[in-house]
Amino acid sequence: MKYAIIGCGRIATNHITAALNNELEIIALCDVLPKKIEDIIAKNDIRDDNIKKYTDYKKMISENDIELISIATESGIHAEIALYCIDNGINVIIEKPMAMSMEDANEIIKRSEINNVKVSACHQNRFNVAVQELRKAIEENRFGKLSHGSIHVRWNRNEGYYKQAPWRGTWAQDGGCLMNQCIHGIDLLRWMFGDEVEEVYGSTRQHFHDYLEAEDIGMAVVKFKNGAIATIEGTTNVYPSNLEETLYVFGENGTVKIGGKSTNNIDVWSFKDETAEDINNKELAEETSNIYGNGHTLLFKDMMEAINEDRKPYVDAVAGKNALEIILAIYKSQKEGKPVKLPLNKFSSIDMKGEF
């Protein structure tokens, strides 16, 4: 399967590694800065004899027969590039967030269906071993009635991180800690609690990063249509380094805590109907080399299979929209000072300009 990537920055290495692990044929790389293309080739020890290099993604698409493209640029242009790929009949994996507005997210879903192309939102933590075990327990109804849950993303990002790329922390191109760092955890929380959300009440602040436009801490209460409630805590203010990304699920017959730096370990696994398999899960810990985890390779594998089998990807565009919707609802709640009912049809990160 012929593959290309648009955007060769920090996260692109995970995409390239996943492409190589799945034996995709890398035919083209694109970045507005040619040095980034050379850096990613060197970092991944890629033989680039037959790889074409571009600074213009539209030129790359017009000159090549590409079956699958990764979009790993700054967040603010994800949707624009995705829509161009979709309109040209190319399947896409879009780094999170899928878009920065509800209108763009809805348009990606609509046009992918019209053009019959596959879109996968890059929420790779769904493939974490611990997360998959939790999902299996949810689907087998082992919790019984769900009571409540929470996601805590307690990380650190310093000024050096933001200076690496000037688009970070801006409303137009990135958003704050909820949109950039916490979206994976928010995706998992919504997914585990049945996706259907009734109302979101959120509050955000900018405490220690006054050189940014956006928030460095966000809190929210989420009411689900199935009656469960959940809390969200996301921040980049933890001293002195990343502490944890932890997901809790509480039900009438079970309690699970997924912990680690990026929801990669099982810290608590307790069910009324305990099985032999549960003993192993009580000590499950997945080794990861970085906070991005190991999920990219499996997400790419699933996307390739979805294309070949003409089915929806495991993490489709609707999943990408759902995670985005909660974050934009928190932003809107902060702006208006009141709870926000879902569905949220119109709102964008840009609507938050001047908030702090």
N, C-alpha and C positions, 0 to 999 in steps of 0.2 A: 504494500500500500504506500503510495507516494505521499510524503509528508513535508510540511514546511512550518516555520515558526515566524511570527511577527512580534518583535520585541525580544531583545537578548540581554536583559538586565538580570537582577538578583534571582528571581524565581525561575528564569528560563532554564537554568541548569537542571532543575528537577524535571522539566518537560523533555529536555534532550536525553537525559538519563532514561526516562520512561520510554521514549521513542526507541532508543538503542536496545533496551531490555526486551522490547516487543518486536525487534527486528523490522521496524518501519524503515522505508527507504527515504532517508533525508535528502531532499533534492534542492532545497533553497532555505536561506536564512535572511531575515530582514530586520534592519534597525536603522534609525536615522543617523546613528553614530557608527561608522564602519569599524571603529576600534572595538566596540562591544561584540561585533560578529567575530573578529579575530580572537578576542579573549575567550569567548565561549567555545570556539573550536579548540583552542589550546588547552583549556581547562578540562575538556572532555576527551582530549586526545582523539579527535575525529579526523579521519582521512577525508580531506576536502577537495580531492582532485576533481570530482564530478558535482560538487555542491556550488550552486549559483548564489551570489551575494547581492543583496539589494538594499537601497535606502528608501525605496518607494514600493509599498506593498501592492498598489494597484498595478504597477508595471510587472511585479513578480507574478501576480495572478494572471495577467494577460499573456505572459510568455511561457507559462508552465501548465501542465495537466496535473493539478494537485487534488488529491482525494480527501485529505485531512489537514487542517491548519490549527495550530495553537495560537491563541492571542494572549500575549504576556507583556503588553505595554502598560503605561500608566492607566489607571482605572477609568479616567474620564473619557478615553476614546475607545474603550472596549466595545461599546454598543455600535458606534459608527463603523468600526472595522468589521464587526460580526455581521452587521446587516449587508455590508458590501460582499462579504464572502458568501453569505446565504443567497443573495440575489444572483451570484455567479455559480450557484449549485454546489458549493463546497461545504463539507461537514466541518464543524468547528468545536474545539474545546476552548472555553473562555475562562481565563483566570478570574477569580473572585475579585470584586463583585462583578456579576454579569453585566450590570449597567449601573448608572447613577440616578436614574429616574424610573418611576413606575411606567411612564409612557414608553420609554425605550425597551424596558423588559417585556412589556406586553407586545410590542412590535416585533421583537426577536421571536417570540413564541408564534405569533401570527404568520410571519413571513417564512419561518422554518417549515411550518405546516403547508403553506401554499407551494413552496419550492421542493417539498419532500426531501429535506436534508436533516441530518441529525445534529443536535446541539447538546453538548454536555457542559454543565457548569462545574468548574474545577473545585468541588468540595471533597477533596481526596480523603479527609478523615473518616468519611463513611465506610471506608475500606479497612480502617484499623481493626485488628483482631478483636480487641476488647469491645469496640463499638459494634462489630458484627455479632458478637455473642449477646450483647444487650438487645440488639434489634431482633434476634431470633427469639429471645425470651418475651419481648413485646408481642411479636407476631403469634407466638404460641399462647398468649394471654396468661402467662405465668404470674403476672402482677395482680391479676383480677382488676378491680376498679382502680384506676389511677387517682392518686390524691394530689400530689404536687411534685415539683422538681426545681432544679436550678442549674445554671451554668455560671462558672466563675473563671474568667480569663484574667489572671493576675500576672501581668508581664511588665517588662521594662523596655522603654525605648528612649535613648538619650539624644542629645543634639547632634552628635556625630552621625547617627542613623538618618536623621532627617536631612542633613546636609549632603548626604550621598546622592539625593535626587530632589531637586527643588519643588517637584509637584506634590511631594508627600505632605499631608496635613492641610492641603488646600481643599476648599469646598468643591471647586470645579473638577479637580483631577483625582481626589482621593477620599475626602472625608476624614474623620478622626479614628480613634482607637476602635470604636464599634464597627465601623465599615471595613477597616483594614485588618486589624489583628483579631477581632472577636467574632467575625462573621461565620467562621467554621463552627465554633461552639454554638452560636445562635441557630445555625442550620441544623445541628444535631438535636438541640432541644426541641425545636418545632417538629422535626421529623418523628422523634420518639413519642411526642404527645398527640400525634394524629393529624398534624398540619392545620386543622381548622381552628383559626383564631378569631375570637369575638372582639377583644379589646386590648389595647396596649397603653399603659401609663408609664411614661419615662421622664427621667431628669438627667441632664448632662452638665458637665463643668469643664473648664480649662484651668487647671491649677498650676502646673509646673512647666508648661510648654507655651509660653506667651509669644514665641516666635512663629507659632502656627495659627491658622484660622480656626481649626476645628477642635473638638473635645479630646481630653486625655482621660476622662472617666465618664462612664455612663451606667445608670441603674434603671431597671424597669421591672414592672409587674405585668405578666401576660396572662390573660384569661382565655382558656380554650373552650370551644363549644361543647366538649365532652364533660365539662364541669371542673376539670383540673386547673390548677393555677401554678405559675412558675415565676421565678425571679431570674433576672439577668444582671450580672456584674462584670463589666469590662473596663480594663484600665491599662495604661502604659506607665503608671506612676509608682510601681513597686520597687522599692530600694533593696538591694543594689542591682538585681538581675531578675530574669524570668523566674517566677515561683511555681505556678501551676496553671493547668487548664483542666477544670474538674466539672464533671456532669453528674448530677444526682437524679435518680428516679425513685419515687416512693409510691407503693401501691398497697392494697389491702393484704396481699399475700407475698410481698417481696420488697426488698430494698437493695439498690445497686448504686455504688459510687465508682465512677470511672475517673481515674486520676492520671498522674504523670505530668510532664511538661506540656503535652498536647493530646490529652485523652487517649493515652496509649497503654495504660495499666488498669487492672481491676483492683481497687482497694477494698471494696466491700461487695460481697455477692451472697445474698441470703434470701432463700425462698422456702415457703411453707412445705412445698412438695419436693424436697431436696433429692437430687439424683447423684449417681456416681460421677457423672460428668461435672457436676457443680463443684466437686472437690478440687478439680484441676483449675477451674475458673477463679477460685479464691486466691490463687497465686499467679495469675496470668500477668506477664509483663513483656511488652514488645519492645525490643531494642530498636532505637532510632538514632540516626547520625545527626539529626537536626530537628528543629521544631516543626518542620513540614511533614515529618513522618515518612512512611513507606508507601502511602496510598496512590501516588501518581502512577506508578507502573500498573497497578490493578485497574485504575480508572481508564488508562489508555487501552488496556487489554479489553475491558468491557466496551469501550467506544468502538474499537475495531470490530468486535463481534456484533455490536448493534448495527453497524453499517452492513456487514456481510449477511446478517440474518434479517435485515429490514425490520428492526424493532426499536423501541425507545431505549436510550441509554439508562443505566441504573440511576445516574444522577443527571436528570434532564433539565431543560430550560425552565420548567415550572419550579423545580427545586431551587434553582438560582433566583428566580423571582420571589419565592417564598421567604428566603433568608433576607433578601434586600428589603422586602416589604416590612418586616419587623423593625429593621434598623431605621428606615425612613419614617415609620410610625413613631418610634422613640424620638427622632429628631422633631417631628411635627408636634408631638406632645410637649417637648421642651419649649418649642417656639410659642405654642398657644397656652401652655400652662394647664392643660386638661387632658383627660383620656381621649384616645383616638380609636374610633370604631373601624374594623376591617370589613370588607376589603378596602384598601387604599388605592384609589384609581389615579390620582394625580398628586405627585409630590416629587421633588428632586433635592439632592444635596445642595444645589445652588440656592434653593429657597432659604438656606440657613445663613447665607452671607451676612456678616455683621453681627452675628449672635453673641460673640465674645469680644 
